[in-house]
Amino acid sequence: MYKRRIRGWSQHTDFMALDSLCAFVSLLIAFLLIESKAALSTRPFWGIVLQTLLVNLFVMIVLDTYHSVLHHSAWDEMGRLLSQAGYLVLILLLFQLLNPTTEFDLSRILLIALPLYILTCFTMRQTYKGFLKKKHHILNRHSLLIALEPSQIPTVIPQILRSNYGVYRFTGIVLMGDEPSEEQARQALRALRNQYPEVETIPIVATGETLEQYLTNNWVDEVYLDVPPRADMPVELINSLMRMGITIHTALTNLDDIESRHKNVEWICGHLTITTSLGYITGRDLFLKRLMDIAGGLVGSLLTLILIPPLGLAIFLSDPGPIFFKQTRIGENGKKFQIYKFRSMYMDAEKRKKQLAEQTGQEDQLMFKMEHDPRIIGQKEISEGKWKKGIGGWIRDLSLDEFPQFFNVLKGDMSLVGTRPPTVDEWERYEPFHRARMSTRPGITGLWQVSGRSKIRDFDTVVRMDREYIENWSLRQDVQILFKTVWVVLSRKGAM
C-alpha cells in the first residue's frame, strides 16, 4: 500500500522541535549570564520561555520556514533564520511594550539570547540536514523504476536526479513507445554521465512489453511513468501494474505547455481532474490569512474611529458634505462591493473626472492618475507651476483616506494585502488578460503600491506586478508588504 507523503509544515515537526530546543537553551544561557540561578525557578522566567516558544512556533508556521528545507543552501538557510529571528524579537518586544514586567529586562536578555539562538539553530539545521541526506542515501527506502521513451531521457532523467535528494533508489529504466531503440537510450545516458555520474548505476531493464515479466521477478516499490506529449495513456499497462499491487506515479508532461505553475489533481463532480490556476492557497494558509485580516481589521477599525472626529471636522469645514466616500468597486472574480474611504475630493469629483481625463489625454487609460489633481480638497494653483496642498492632499499623502477600508476587511470584501479594486467603468474596459489581477480578494495595499505608489502609471506594469503577487503568493510576502507599506506611507514615497 502506498503511503502518501505528508505535505506542509507538519512534515517538519522534527526540525521545529529542534528549533524550539535551540531557543530554550539560548534563553537559559542568557538568564544564567544576566540573572541569578534562582531566577530559573520563578514563574516570570517560565512565562517568558513559554511565550517565546509559542511565538517562535507561530512565526515558523506563518513564514513556512522549513518549506523544502533539504533544498536550502547555507546562505538561503541563514537568510530564512535571520528573517524568522527578526519577527520573533519584534513580536516579543511588542508584547513587552503592551504588558511590561518589572522582574526581568527582556531587551537585555534577548541581546544575548538572539545571537546564541541564531548560531545554535543554524548549526543544528545544517548538521541535521546532512544527517538526513546521509540516512536517506544509506537506507534507500523506496526503489523506483523509471518508465519513459528514449527521446525523453535528456530532459526527464536530469530533472529526476536533481530533485531526488536520496529519497529513491533507481532500480532501472523501462523503455516505452513503439519499438524503442535501446541504442538511442544508451547514447542519451552516456551524454549525461559527465554532469550526472549516477546514471552509470541505472540500467535499462525492460521495455513496455516486458515490464510485467520484469516486475514479477524483481523487487520494485514504485514506478514512475512519464507520458510524453501527444502520446496515448497506457491504460491497460497501468491497470495491469495496479493488479500486481505496484504504486504508479504518472507524469502528464503534455500539461507542461499550460502556463500555470499551479496544477493539482482533484475529484470534481465524480471525475478525476487536473486543476490549473494562476495562484494556489492551502486551507491552512487561507485560515491564517483571514486570521491576520481580522486582527489587522480590528486594529485598523479602532484607529478609524479615533480619526473620525479630527478628520471629519477638517473635511467638513473645507468642503461641507459627507466625510465618507462610498463607491462601487470590483472585487474577487468580478464581484461588486461598496468600498469606504475618508473623502479627500470635492463633492463633484466624479463628474469632473471625465473632463479632466480628456484634458490630460487619459480618456482611454484604464487607470486615471493626475499630478496636482484639482478635484482634491484644498488643492489649487497659486502661481504658474506652484500648487498649494490642502487637507485633501495631506489625507492622501499619509493614506488616511484608506482607513475606513478596514471595515471592508472585517466584512470580508477586502484583505489587508491584495490587488487594488478597480471601478466599474475601468473593469468594463479591461482586456481578458487584465482580469487576472482580480482573481484574488482585493487589498488595502499590495505589491505595486509598495513598489512606487502613484509613480507607476503604466497599467500593464500594474497588471504584471499583480499577477506576480498572485502567482508567488505566501504569508511571508504579505507580512513583508505590510511592513513596506508602513515605510512607504511614512516616507511619503510615490505620493500624489
Buried (B, 14 or more C-beta within 10 A) or exposed (E): EEEEEEEEBEEBEEBBEBBBBBBBBBBBBBBEEBBEEEBEEBEBBEEBBEBBBEBBBBBBBBBBBBBEBEEBEEEEBBEBBEBBBEBBBEBBEEBBEEEEEEEBEBEEBBEBBBEBBBEBBBEBBBEBBEEBBEEBEEEBEBBBBBBBBBBBBEEBBBEBBEEBBBBBBBBBBBBBBEEBBEEBBBEBBEEBEEEBEEBEEBEBBBBBEEBBEBBEEEEBBBBBBBBBEEBEEBEEBBEBBEEEEBBBEBBBBEEEEEEEEBBEEEEEEEEEEEEBBBBBBEEBBEEBBBEBBBEBBEEBBEEBEEBBEEBBEBBEEBBEEEBBBEEEBBBBEEEEBEBBBBBBBBBEBEEBBEEBBEEBEBEEBBBBBBEBBBBBBBBEEEEEEEBEBBBBBBBBBBBBBBBBBBBBBBEBBBBBBBBBBBBEEBBEEBEEEBBBBBBBBBBBBBBBBBBBBBEBBEBEEBBBBBBEBBBEBBBBEBBBBBEBBEEBBEEEBBBB
